[in-house]
Amino acid sequence: MSFVPVTPGASTSKRSRELAGEIVRTVEEYREQEPRMRDAEVERALMLAKSRLGGSGNTLGLIILGMVLLIGALGFLISTNFGN
């Protein structure tokens, strides 16, 4: 299970949520094409993208990473019928 620390009282704009959703969908689609891709590779790709965009804060990256990893793990469990 992934745990992503969130600062109480921090608000997220609708645009931020929409962008996060797009990022998650893009990663999910890519993982469907590359089923052997590991979570560590996804994490590294997100870190590279963030550095290329000039991001300096860590919180948004951690939130996005947590979402992607959680959704990836859930997708994996569903695709394997929860280990059966």
N, CA, C and O of each residue as an XYZ file, in Angstrom:
336
protein
N       0.844     -1.167      0.000
C       0.000      0.000      0.000
C       0.891      1.232      0.000
O       1.889      1.290      0.718
N       0.524      2.210     -0.806
C       1.286      3.448     -0.876
C       0.722      4.463      0.103
O      -0.490      4.536      0.306
N       1.595      5.237      0.701
C       1.183      6.311      1.583
C       1.805      7.588      1.071
O       3.022      7.678      0.908
N       0.967      8.577      0.818
C       1.444      9.863      0.331
C       1.077     10.924      1.351
O      -0.104     11.190      1.572
N       2.080     11.533      1.978
C       1.773     12.562      2.964
C       1.183     13.802      2.292
O       1.701     14.279      1.283
N       0.114     14.306      2.855
C      -0.531     15.499      2.315
C      -0.622     16.533      3.428
O      -1.018     16.222      4.551
N      -0.256     17.744      3.105
C      -0.319     18.820      4.084
C      -1.775     19.203      4.317
O      -2.476     19.534      3.361
N      -2.249     19.166      5.559
C      -3.633     19.550      5.839
C      -3.905     20.982      5.391
O      -3.081     21.876      5.585
N      -5.049     21.179      4.803
C      -5.447     22.508      4.390
C      -4.943     22.908      3.010
O      -5.337     23.952      2.491
N      -4.087     22.104      2.414
C      -3.598     22.430      1.078
C      -4.714     22.144      0.078
O      -5.308     21.066      0.091
N      -4.991     23.112     -0.781
C      -6.044     22.907     -1.765
C      -5.421     22.590     -3.116
O      -4.327     23.054     -3.440
N      -6.134     21.798     -3.889
C      -5.689     21.418     -5.218
C      -6.692     21.970     -6.215
O      -7.899     21.779     -6.069
N      -6.188     22.647     -7.216
C      -7.085     23.240     -8.200
C      -7.647     22.171     -9.130
O      -7.096     21.077     -9.251
N      -8.736     22.507     -9.771
C      -9.367     21.602    -10.728
C      -8.382     21.279    -11.851
O      -8.310     20.134    -12.298
N      -7.633     22.265    -12.305
C      -6.656     22.026    -13.378
C      -5.580     21.058    -12.934
O      -5.149     20.212    -13.717
N      -5.138     21.168    -11.688
C      -4.121     20.241    -11.172
C      -4.652     18.817    -11.140
O      -3.954     17.876    -11.519
N      -5.898     18.663    -10.684
C      -6.500     17.332    -10.637
C      -6.671     16.762    -12.041
O      -6.440     15.573    -12.260
N      -7.076     17.602    -12.993
C      -7.245     17.144    -14.374
C      -5.907     16.723    -14.981
O      -5.823     15.701    -15.661
N      -4.868     17.509    -14.732
C      -3.545     17.173    -15.242
C      -3.042     15.871    -14.612
O      -2.474     15.024    -15.301
N      -3.249     15.719    -13.318
C      -2.840     14.480    -12.653
C      -3.561     13.280    -13.260
O      -2.964     12.221    -13.455
N      -4.841     13.452    -13.555
C      -5.611     12.379    -14.199
C      -5.051     12.028    -15.569
O      -4.967     10.853    -15.928
N      -4.669     13.043    -16.330
C      -4.069     12.807    -17.654
C      -2.740     12.073    -17.528
O      -2.451     11.164    -18.307
N      -1.942     12.463    -16.559
C      -0.653     11.800    -16.345
C      -0.878     10.337    -16.001
O      -0.203      9.460    -16.542
N      -1.816     10.069    -15.109
C      -2.111      8.692    -14.708
C      -2.578      7.880    -15.912
O      -2.121      6.755    -16.112
N      -3.481      8.437    -16.713
C      -3.980      7.716    -17.901
C      -2.846      7.432    -18.878
O      -2.773      6.345    -19.450
N      -1.971      8.402    -19.068
C      -0.844      8.212    -19.983
C       0.075      7.103    -19.495
O       0.500      6.255    -20.280
N       0.381      7.106    -18.205
C       1.244      6.058    -17.652
C       0.557      4.700    -17.759
O       1.207      3.710    -18.094
N      -0.743      4.635    -17.481
C      -1.470      3.370    -17.592
C      -1.427      2.837    -19.016
O      -1.199      1.646    -19.225
N      -1.645      3.711    -20.001
C      -1.612      3.298    -21.405
C      -0.219      2.795    -21.782
O      -0.082      1.788    -22.476
N       0.798      3.493    -21.326
C       2.159      3.083    -21.628
C       2.467      1.726    -21.000
O       3.113      0.881    -21.620
N       2.005      1.523    -19.781
C       2.262      0.249    -19.095
C       1.517     -0.900    -19.766
O       1.977     -2.041    -19.717
N       0.383     -0.621    -20.389
C      -0.310     -1.665    -21.144
C       0.538     -2.115    -22.327
O       0.562     -3.297    -22.671
N       1.240     -1.154    -22.953
C       2.114     -1.472    -24.084
C       3.420     -2.110    -23.617
O       4.029     -2.885    -24.354
N       3.846     -1.794    -22.420
C       5.101     -2.289    -21.836
C       4.797     -2.948    -20.492
O       5.131     -2.390    -19.447
N       4.169     -4.125    -20.501
C       3.731     -4.737    -19.236
C       4.861     -5.108    -18.280
O       4.611     -5.313    -17.092
N       6.080     -5.199    -18.761
C       7.194     -5.563    -17.882
C       7.824     -4.343    -17.209
O       8.787     -4.476    -16.454
N       7.286     -3.167    -17.478
C       7.830     -1.954    -16.883
C       7.642     -1.983    -15.371
O       6.551     -2.266    -14.876
N       8.697     -1.692    -14.657
C       8.674     -1.727    -13.197
C       8.258     -0.364    -12.636
O       8.368      0.663    -13.306
N       7.777     -0.384    -11.388
C       7.392      0.851    -10.720
C       8.576      1.808    -10.605
O       8.409      3.023    -10.708
N       9.768      1.258    -10.392
C      10.962      2.106    -10.276
C      11.222      2.863    -11.573
O      11.698      3.998    -11.539
N      10.918      2.254    -12.708
C      11.100      2.932    -13.996
C      10.094      4.070    -14.157
O      10.425      5.133    -14.683
N       8.871      3.835    -13.702
C       7.852      4.886    -13.754
C       8.274      6.043    -12.857
O       8.175      7.208    -13.243
N       8.742      5.712    -11.661
C       9.188      6.739    -10.725
C      10.317      7.574    -11.335
O      10.298      8.802    -11.251
N      11.285      6.919    -11.937
C      12.418      7.633    -12.545
C      11.943      8.524    -13.695
O      12.408      9.654    -13.842
N      11.023      8.014    -14.504
C      10.497      8.802    -15.620
C       9.793     10.057    -15.117
O       9.951     11.132    -15.696
N       9.020      9.927    -14.046
C       8.333     11.093    -13.485
C       9.328     12.100    -12.923
O       9.138     13.309    -13.055
N      10.398     11.595    -12.292
C      11.416     12.490    -11.762
C      12.124     13.238    -12.895
O      12.405     14.431    -12.779
N      12.411     12.527    -13.993
C      13.046     13.176    -15.150
C      12.133     14.236    -15.752
O      12.578     15.336    -16.081
N      10.865     13.901    -15.893
C       9.912     14.862    -16.447
C       9.817     16.099    -15.568
O       9.784     17.226    -16.063
N       9.774     15.879    -14.272
C       9.682     17.002    -13.344
C      10.907     17.901    -13.452
O      10.785     19.126    -13.440
N      12.085     17.296    -13.557
C      13.303     18.107    -13.657
C      13.349     18.870    -14.982
O      13.849     19.994    -15.038
N      12.833     18.265    -16.035
C      12.813     18.950    -17.338
C      11.837     20.119    -17.337
O      12.031     21.101    -18.055
N      10.792     20.009    -16.532
C       9.815     21.090    -16.436
C      10.258     22.161    -15.450
O       9.597     23.189    -15.309
N      11.362     21.925    -14.776
C      11.891     22.915    -13.836
C      11.220     22.905    -12.492
O      11.279     23.898    -11.765
N      10.579     21.800    -12.137
C       9.908     21.713    -10.846
C      10.906     21.699     -9.702
O      11.894     20.966     -9.736
N      10.642     22.504     -8.700
C      11.540     22.528     -7.548
C      10.894     21.931     -6.308
O      11.601     21.466     -5.414
N       9.566     21.934     -6.234
C       8.890     21.408     -5.053
C       8.783     19.903     -5.122
O       8.700     19.331     -6.209
N       8.782     19.262     -3.977
C       8.722     17.808     -3.909
C       7.308     17.289     -3.682
O       7.019     16.148     -4.045
N       6.437     18.066     -3.107
C       5.124     17.584     -2.701
C       4.294     17.107     -3.880
O       3.756     16.001     -3.833
N       4.173     17.899     -4.929
C       3.360     17.499     -6.076
C       3.913     16.237     -6.707
O       3.156     15.338     -7.075
N       5.216     16.165     -6.833
C       5.827     14.963     -7.410
C       5.523     13.726     -6.593
O       5.254     12.660     -7.148
N       5.564     13.860     -5.276
C       5.255     12.725     -4.411
C       3.800     12.311     -4.521
O       3.486     11.121     -4.513
N       2.918     13.282     -4.624
C       1.498     12.977     -4.763
C       1.237     12.253     -6.070
O       0.546     11.234     -6.092
N       1.785     12.771     -7.159
C       1.596     12.129     -8.463
C       2.209     10.740     -8.460
O       1.596      9.784     -8.936
N       3.410     10.627     -7.929
C       4.065      9.328     -7.865
C       3.228      8.337     -7.061
O       3.037      7.198     -7.486
N       2.736      8.759     -5.920
C       1.905      7.886     -5.102
C       0.659      7.431     -5.839
O       0.283      6.262     -5.767
N       0.017      8.355     -6.548
C      -1.177      8.006     -7.319
C      -0.843      6.995     -8.409
O      -1.547      5.999     -8.581
N       0.227      7.256     -9.140
C       0.608      6.369    -10.235
C       0.948      4.979     -9.712
O       0.507      3.977    -10.275
N       1.724      4.916     -8.644
C       2.103      3.619     -8.097
C       0.893      2.867     -7.550
O       0.781      1.654     -7.727
N       0.001      3.576     -6.894
C      -1.192      2.939     -6.355
C      -2.068      2.399     -7.472
O      -2.544      1.266     -7.398
N      -2.281      3.194     -8.495
C      -3.103      2.754     -9.625
C      -2.413      1.621    -10.373
O      -3.064      0.673    -10.812
N      -1.090      1.722    -10.516
C      -0.350      0.647    -11.173
C      -0.465     -0.663    -10.417
O      -0.672     -1.718    -11.016
N      -0.329     -0.594     -9.099
C      -0.441     -1.807     -8.280
C      -1.850     -2.382     -8.361
O      -2.022     -3.595     -8.471
N      -2.846     -1.524     -8.308
C      -4.231     -1.979     -8.413
C      -4.476     -2.621     -9.777
O      -5.111     -3.671     -9.867
N      -3.972     -1.987    -10.839
C      -4.113     -2.552    -12.181
C      -3.452     -3.907    -12.295
O      -3.988     -4.818    -12.927
N      -2.285     -4.041    -11.683
C      -1.588     -5.321    -11.703
C      -2.399     -6.389    -10.977
O      -2.542     -7.510    -11.466
N      -2.925     -6.036     -9.813
C      -3.730     -6.996     -9.059
C      -4.976     -7.404     -9.827
O      -5.357     -8.574     -9.829
N      -5.601     -6.449    -10.471
C      -6.810     -6.759    -11.250
C      -6.452     -7.655    -12.432
O      -7.157     -8.622    -12.719
N      -5.347     -7.330    -13.121
C      -4.965     -8.107    -14.299
C      -4.566     -9.533    -13.946
O      -4.632    -10.415    -14.802
N      -4.152     -9.780    -12.706
C      -3.780    -11.131    -12.277
C      -4.877    -11.765    -11.424
O      -4.634    -12.753    -10.730
N      -6.060    -11.210    -11.474
C      -7.195    -11.700    -10.667
C      -6.837    -11.793     -9.190
O      -7.140    -12.781     -8.521
N      -6.177    -10.729     -8.691
C      -5.807    -10.632     -7.282
C      -4.956    -11.818     -6.825
O      -5.134    -12.350     -5.729
N      -4.027    -12.214     -7.696
C      -3.073    -13.248     -7.317
C      -3.538    -14.669     -7.596
O      -2.818    -15.618     -7.286
N      -4.710    -14.837     -8.167
C      -5.215    -16.199     -8.448
C      -4.730    -16.677     -9.790
O      -5.048    -17.794    -10.200
